[in-house]
Amino acid sequence: RTILCVHLKRFVYSPARRDYEKTHAEVQVPLKWDFGEPSPKRPRTDNHSPTKEADGPPTFHLCSVVCHIGESMASGHYVAYVKEPGLWRKYDDTQVSTVLELPAHVARQGYLVFYARQ
């Protein structure tokens, strides 16, 4: 299974403060990520079968998001959301809860985003 990990740069160096500041820029986190139009006879690189032709462009589905809650690199808290069929699980230290959809704050607090190739 191919996993794509996207690291969102949430901390930017501030020369005036001589420290890193957290950015809360909203980043669109799509549930499905399609990588363009199919190209004819593009070799397939998965399943260790380089001779197979690809069925089309690779498509990835969001499977997990790690969020940083806090204002600095020196402090904060991490929470993970993991996709299961029909729902999401929220992992917050020893607490695991069920959510039906990703909360809106993922767009501002998402730090690591994981996609699985379908």
Phi and psi in degrees as GROMACS dihedral restraints (atoms count N, CA, C in turn):
[ dihedral_restraints ]
;  ai    aj    ak    al  type     phi  dphi    fc
    3     4     5     6     1   -90.5    20    10
    4     5     6     7     1   127.5    20    10
    6     7     8     9     1  -116.8    20    10
    7     8     9    10     1   131.9    20    10
    9    10    11    12     1  -105.4    20    10
   10    11    12    13     1   123.2    20    10
   12    13    14    15     1  -108.6    20    10
   13    14    15    16     1   124.9    20    10
   15    16    17    18     1  -113.3    20    10
   16    17    18    19     1   121.2    20    10
   18    19    20    21     1   -98.7    20    10
   19    20    21    22     1   119.2    20    10
   21    22    23    24     1   -92.2    20    10
   22    23    24    25     1   125.0    20    10
   24    25    26    27     1   -75.7    20    10
   25    26    27    28     1   101.8    20    10
   27    28    29    30     1   -99.5    20    10
   28    29    30    31     1    -7.7    20    10
   30    31    32    33     1  -122.7    20    10
   31    32    33    34     1   128.3    20    10
   33    34    35    36     1  -122.3    20    10
   34    35    36    37     1   134.9    20    10
   36    37    38    39     1   -70.5    20    10
   37    38    39    40     1   133.8    20    10
   39    40    41    42     1  -112.0    20    10
   40    41    42    43     1   107.1    20    10
   42    43    44    45     1   -60.2    20    10
   43    44    45    46     1   -33.2    20    10
   45    46    47    48     1   -64.2    20    10
   46    47    48    49     1   -39.8    20    10
   48    49    50    51     1   -93.1    20    10
   49    50    51    52     1   -12.4    20    10
   51    52    53    54     1    54.7    20    10
   52    53    54    55     1    41.8    20    10
   54    55    56    57     1  -157.7    20    10
   55    56    57    58     1   171.6    20    10
   57    58    59    60     1   -92.8    20    10
   58    59    60    61     1   140.7    20    10
   60    61    62    63     1  -114.4    20    10
   61    62    63    64     1   144.3    20    10
   63    64    65    66     1   -82.1    20    10
   64    65    66    67     1   135.4    20    10
   66    67    68    69     1  -101.9    20    10
   67    68    69    70     1   137.3    20    10
   69    70    71    72     1  -107.3    20    10
   70    71    72    73     1    27.1    20    10
   72    73    74    75     1   -57.3    20    10
   73    74    75    76     1   136.7    20    10
   75    76    77    78     1   -78.9    20    10
   76    77    78    79     1   128.4    20    10
   78    79    80    81     1  -120.3    20    10
   79    80    81    82     1   126.9    20    10
   81    82    83    84     1   -69.1    20    10
   82    83    84    85     1   127.5    20    10
   84    85    86    87     1  -116.5    20    10
   85    86    87    88     1    91.9    20    10
   87    88    89    90     1   -71.4    20    10
   88    89    90    91     1   147.6    20    10
   90    91    92    93     1   -72.6    20    10
   91    92    93    94     1   -28.0    20    10
   93    94    95    96     1  -130.8    20    10
   94    95    96    97     1   135.6    20    10
   96    97    98    99     1  -127.6    20    10
   97    98    99   100     1   110.3    20    10
   99   100   101   102     1  -101.5    20    10
  100   101   102   103     1   128.0    20    10
  102   103   104   105     1   -96.1    20    10
  103   104   105   106     1    59.8    20    10
  105   106   107   108     1    85.5    20    10
  106   107   108   109     1  -171.6    20    10
  108   109   110   111     1   -80.4    20    10
  109   110   111   112     1   150.2    20    10
  111   112   113   114     1   -67.4    20    10
  112   113   114   115     1   145.5    20    10
  114   115   116   117     1  -110.4    20    10
  115   116   117   118     1   141.5    20    10
  117   118   119   120     1   -64.6    20    10
  118   119   120   121     1   134.3    20    10
  120   121   122   123     1    52.6    20    10
  121   122   123   124     1    37.2    20    10
  123   124   125   126     1   -72.5    20    10
  124   125   126   127     1   127.7    20    10
  126   127   128   129     1   -65.2    20    10
  127   128   129   130     1   142.0    20    10
  129   130   131   132     1   -84.7    20    10
  130   131   132   133     1   137.3    20    10
  132   133   134   135     1  -113.8    20    10
  133   134   135   136     1     0.2    20    10
  135   136   137   138     1   -94.5    20    10
  136   137   138   139     1   170.8    20    10
  138   139   140   141     1    55.2    20    10
  139   140   141   142     1    22.4    20    10
  141   142   143   144     1    55.1    20    10
  142   143   144   145     1    32.4    20    10
  144   145   146   147     1  -123.3    20    10
  145   146   147   148     1    74.0    20    10
  147   148   149   150     1   -66.1    20    10
  148   149   150   151     1   -10.1    20    10
  150   151   152   153     1   -90.2    20    10
  151   152   153   154     1   -15.2    20    10
  153   154   155   156     1   -71.4    20    10
  154   155   156   157     1   145.0    20    10
  156   157   158   159     1   -85.6    20    10
  157   158   159   160     1   148.2    20    10
  159   160   161   162     1   -74.0    20    10
  160   161   162   163     1   148.5    20    10
  162   163   164   165     1   -82.1    20    10
  163   164   165   166     1    -9.8    20    10
  165   166   167   168     1   157.1    20    10
  166   167   168   169     1  -168.4    20    10
  168   169   170   171     1   -68.8    20    10
  169   170   171   172     1   149.7    20    10
  171   172   173   174     1   -66.0    20    10
  172   173   174   175     1   138.1    20    10
  174   175   176   177     1  -121.2    20    10
  175   176   177   178     1   133.4    20    10
  177   178   179   180     1  -119.9    20    10
  178   179   180   181     1   144.0    20    10
  180   181   182   183     1  -117.2    20    10
  181   182   183   184     1   136.7    20    10
  183   184   185   186     1   -59.3    20    10
  184   185   186   187     1   128.2    20    10
  186   187   188   189     1  -123.4    20    10
  187   188   189   190     1   -17.0    20    10
  189   190   191   192     1  -165.0    20    10
  190   191   192   193     1   148.9    20    10
  192   193   194   195     1  -138.7    20    10
  193   194   195   196     1   133.7    20    10
  195   196   197   198     1  -107.7    20    10
  196   197   198   199     1   128.3    20    10
  198   199   200   201     1  -111.9    20    10
  199   200   201   202     1   142.6    20    10
  201   202   203   204     1  -104.8    20    10
  202   203   204   205     1   121.5    20    10
  204   205   206   207     1  -109.1    20    10
  205   206   207   208     1   115.4    20    10
  207   208   209   210     1   150.3    20    10
  208   209   210   211     1   177.0    20    10
  210   211   212   213     1  -111.3    20    10
  211   212   213   214     1    -9.7    20    10
  213   214   215   216     1  -142.4    20    10
  214   215   216   217     1   167.4    20    10
  216   217   218   219     1   -70.8    20    10
  217   218   219   220     1   -24.0    20    10
  219   220   221   222     1   -83.2    20    10
  220   221   222   223     1   -14.8    20    10
  222   223   224   225     1  -146.8    20    10
  223   224   225   226     1   164.5    20    10
  225   226   227   228     1   138.5    20    10
  226   227   228   229     1  -173.3    20    10
  228   229   230   231     1  -143.5    20    10
  229   230   231   232     1   142.6    20    10
  231   232   233   234     1  -109.0    20    10
  232   233   234   235     1   138.7    20    10
  234   235   236   237     1  -131.8    20    10
  235   236   237   238     1   139.0    20    10
  237   238   239   240     1  -116.9    20    10
  238   239   240   241     1   142.8    20    10
  240   241   242   243     1  -116.2    20    10
  241   242   243   244     1   130.1    20    10
  243   244   245   246     1  -126.9    20    10
  244   245   246   247     1   130.6    20    10
  246   247   248   249     1   -78.9    20    10
  247   248   249   250     1   132.3    20    10
  249   250   251   252     1  -126.9    20    10
  250   251   252   253     1   162.3    20    10
  252   253   254   255     1   -53.3    20    10
  253   254   255   256     1   117.6    20    10
  255   256   257   258     1    80.9    20    10
  256   257   258   259     1    -1.7    20    10
  258   259   260   261     1  -160.7    20    10
  259   260   261   262     1   174.2    20    10
  261   262   263   264     1  -121.0    20    10
  262   263   264   265     1   146.6    20    10
  264   265   266   267     1  -107.1    20    10
  265   266   267   268     1   136.6    20    10
  267   268   269   270     1  -105.3    20    10
  268   269   270   271     1   122.2    20    10
  270   271   272   273     1  -107.5    20    10
  271   272   273   274     1   113.4    20    10
  273   274   275   276     1  -130.5    20    10
  274   275   276   277     1    92.2    20    10
  276   277   278   279     1    55.7    20    10
  277   278   279   280     1  -120.6    20    10
  279   280   281   282     1   -89.0    20    10
  280   281   282   283     1    -3.3    20    10
  282   283   284   285     1   -92.3    20    10
  283   284   285   286     1   126.8    20    10
  285   286   287   288     1  -120.9    20    10
  286   287   288   289     1   126.5    20    10
  288   289   290   291     1  -132.7    20    10
  289   290   291   292     1   165.8    20    10
  291   292   293   294     1  -106.2    20    10
  292   293   294   295     1   133.7    20    10
  294   295   296   297     1  -128.9    20    10
  295   296   297   298     1   145.6    20    10
  297   298   299   300     1   -79.7    20    10
  298   299   300   301     1   -29.2    20    10
  300   301   302   303     1  -146.8    20    10
  301   302   303   304     1   162.4    20    10
  303   304   305   306     1   -66.0    20    10
  304   305   306   307     1   137.6    20    10
  306   307   308   309     1   -70.1    20    10
  307   308   309   310     1   155.8    20    10
  309   310   311   312     1   -61.8    20    10
  310   311   312   313     1   -29.0    20    10
  312   313   314   315     1   -66.1    20    10
  313   314   315   316     1   -12.8    20    10
  315   316   317   318     1   -59.0    20    10
  316   317   318   319     1   -33.6    20    10
  318   319   320   321     1   -66.2    20    10
  319   320   321   322     1   -25.1    20    10
  321   322   323   324     1  -105.3    20    10
  322   323   324   325     1   -20.7    20    10
  324   325   326   327     1  -116.6    20    10
  325   326   327   328     1    -5.5    20    10
  327   328   329   330     1   -59.1    20    10
  328   329   330   331     1   135.8    20    10
  330   331   332   333     1  -123.4    20    10
  331   332   333   334     1   -45.3    20    10
  333   334   335   336     1  -126.3    20    10
  334   335   336   337     1   133.2    20    10
  336   337   338   339     1  -125.7    20    10
  337   338   339   340     1   129.1    20    10
  339   340   341   342     1  -115.6    20    10
  340   341   342   343     1   132.1    20    10
  342   343   344   345     1  -122.1    20    10
  343   344   345   346     1   140.9    20    10
  345   346   347   348     1  -107.4    20    10
  346   347   348   349     1   135.3    20    10
  348   349   350   351     1   -73.9    20    10
  349   350   351   352     1   136.2    20    10
